[in-house]
């Protein structure tokens, strides 16, 4: 069972996040707020990803992903050029979460930042939080021009960090952090292979899930937000949309809002 939902935050008039799915695969993109038309770019990117994953269904190894992601971004460039809009509209993240009925593994790939959460059968949650220094991700679109890549490496100089932790009884624990340093010219794709047998739900989020705050300006801890959002009462029909809408109502009563767009997509694993 798959469902997803996305909505704009208080800082945006138009949602720059987008989600689509194919088979047991989710595609989520978050457009860069400082680039023009990224609401269009994020949609083109996810829909092109859906097309190519359907056309060239591949194994769960990172090295085989490189060709398909090349097809995604270069074909997206053709669409954007035909629309007559700026190529920077493709400055958007892309998260791909893939599984099959036959495999006991999930493949989780990040290009750019984002969050994934895996709920175990005992109710505890494992979280993957991918982020970049200066909040400037390494976008797939940087493959299109040398100048984009040079700017990222020479000006931003951004390291990518991955924090993996558990949420047990609402508390953050078992924290592990790793860093991909910019000087090593790391791959724009960060892929994890995850044994799904211990989990009942797999959920991916745009980084807007980290933008919730109180009226006082105090940020709400990520573990608190995720614990509430993955608390599905049932997994039939539009179960993600129902959960998010209920979550919004509860948080508004607590004077908690989010300024960034929020995208959330889930696979119920059983």
N, C-alpha and C positions, 0 to 999 in steps of 0.2 A: 504494500500500500504506500503510495506516494502522494504528498500534498505540499503546497507552498503558498507563500503570501508575501507581498512587499508593499511598502507604504512610505510616503515622504515624511521627513522630519520637519521640525519647526523652522529650520534654516533654509528650506527649499520650497519653491512653489510647485516644481515638477519632480517626481521621483526619478532619480538617476540610477536606481538599482533595477535589475531584471532577472527573472528566473524562467527556465523552461526545462522540460524533461523528455527523455526517450528511453523506452524499456525501463530497466532498473537503474537509470542514470539521471543525475541532477546537474544542471548547469546554472551557475549564479554569477552575475557580474555586477560590479559597483563602479560607476563612472566617476572620474575625477572632477570634483566640484569647481576647480579653477580652470578647467578646459571647457570650451564652448561645445554645445550639442552632445555631451556625453550621455544624455538620456537616450539619444538615438544610437550612439556608438555601443553602449552596453547591450542594447537589444540586438543589433547586428552581430556582435561578437558571440552572444549566447546562441542565437539561432544558427549561426554558421558552425559553431561547435556541435550543436545537435545534428546538423546535416552530415558533418564529416565523421562523427562517431557512429552514426547510422550506416554510412557508406563504407567505412573502413574500420569495422569493429576489431579492436586489437587487444593484445594481452596486457597484463598489469605491470609491465616493466617500464621504468622511466625512459630508457633509451629508445624504446619504440614510440614513445609519445612525441618525440621531437618533430618528426615528419608531419604528424597530424596537426600539431599546433602551428607549424609553418603554413599548412594549407588553410587553417582557420584564419590566421591574421592576413595572409596575402589575398585571400578571396574576400575578406571583410574590407580590405583596402579598395578592391574593385567596386564593391557596392557603394562605399562612401564616396568614391570619386564620381560614380554615376549619379549619385544624389546631389553632387555639387556642393558638399559641405566639407569642412576642414578635417584633415587627417587626424588632428589632435583629438577629435571626437572619440577615437578609439583608445584614448588613454583611460583604460578601465581594467579592473581586476577580473580574474576568471577563476572560479572554483569548480572542480569537477569531482563528483562523488559517484562511484560506479560499483555495482555488484552484479552478480548473476545468481540465479537459483541454484546452479550447480556448484559454485565456488563457496568456500567457507571464509573467503577474504573480501574485504572492501578495499578499493583503490581510491585514495583521497589525494587530489592534486590542487595546489595553490599556485596561481600566477598572480603575485601581489599579496595583499594582506587579507585577513578574514579569520573566522573562528569556526571550529567544528566541535560538536559535543556528542558523545556516545553514552546513552543511558544503559546501564547494566540491569539485569533482571532483579538485582537486590535494591535497585533505586539509586545507587551511587552513579556518578557521572565522570567520565574521562573527557578532558577538554584539550584541544589543540588551538593555541593562539599564535598566529603568525603576524608579525608586525615589522615595520621598517623604521630606522632612525629618521627623524625629521618628518615622519608621516608621509613619505614620498616613495611609493612602491615601485618596483621594477616591472613595468607593464610589458605585455606581449607586443604591443605596438612599437617598442623600442627596437624590434627586429627590422623594422621597415627602413630606418635611416641610421647611418653611422653617427650623425649629429645627435640623435636622441640618446644613443648608447654612450657617446662621449660625454654628454652633459650629465647623464646619470653617474658615471664613474668619476668624472673629474670635478664636477661642481657639487653634486649632492653627497657623493662619497658614502652612500648608504649601506650599512650593514643590515642583514635580515636576521631577526631573532625568532626562535620557536620556543614557546613555553608550553609544556605539557604538565597538566596537574589533574588531580582528582577532586571531586566535590563529594564529601561524605557527611551526611546530616547537615547540609548547608554550609559546611566549612571547607575552605581550600586547603589541600594537603598534598603530600607526595609531589612536590614541585621540582621539575627538571627543566633547565633552560640551556639552549645551544645557540650559537651565533655563527652565521655565514658571513665572513668578513669581505668587505667590498674589494680589497686588494687581491683576493683570490678569484675575482671575476666569476662568481658562482652562477649556476644555471638559473634562468628565470622560472623554471619549473621546480616546485618542491613537492615530492610525492611520498606518501606513506602507504604501506600495505598493512592492513589491520585485520586481525582475526575477529570475525563478527559473531562467533558462536556465543560469546559471553554477553552480547548486547541485544537489547530489544528494539531500540530506536537509534537511528543515526541522523544527525541534524547539522546543517551548515548555515552560517550567518554571514552577512556583510559586516564590516567593522562598525556599523551603526549600532550594533548590539552593545557597544561599549560607550555609547553617547548619552546614556540616561543619567539625569541629575535631578536633584531637588530644587525647589524654588530658592533655596539658600545658596545654590551654586555648588553644593557638595555632590561629588560624583557617587553614583551607586555602584558598589563592587560588582564586577562581572559575574562572580559566582552566584550572587543573589538573583541577578537577572536571568541567568541561564537556568537556575533551579526552578524558577517560576515558569519560564517559557516551555520547558520540556515536560512539564507536569500535565501530560495529556490525560483527559478523563476517559476518552475512547479514541480509537483510530479508524473511524469510519467516515466516509465522505470528506468534507472540507475540515479535517481535524486540526490542521495548522492554523487556518483562518479563524476558527472558533477559539483556539487557545490564545492567539495573539489579540483578538478583540476583547476577550475576557481579561487578559493581562492588562491591556490599555485601560479598561474601566477601573480595575483595581488600583493601578498606579496613579491615575488621575485623582482618585480619592486621597491619595497620599501626597499629592502635589509633585509627582514625578513625571517628567516628560523627556523626550529624546529630540535632539536638534538635528542629528544626521538621519538619512534615510535608513530604513530597516528592511532587510530581506531575510527570509527564513524559509528553509526547505527541509523536508524530512522524509526518510524512508523507514517505514515500520518493518522490522526484521522478523518479528514473531516472538 
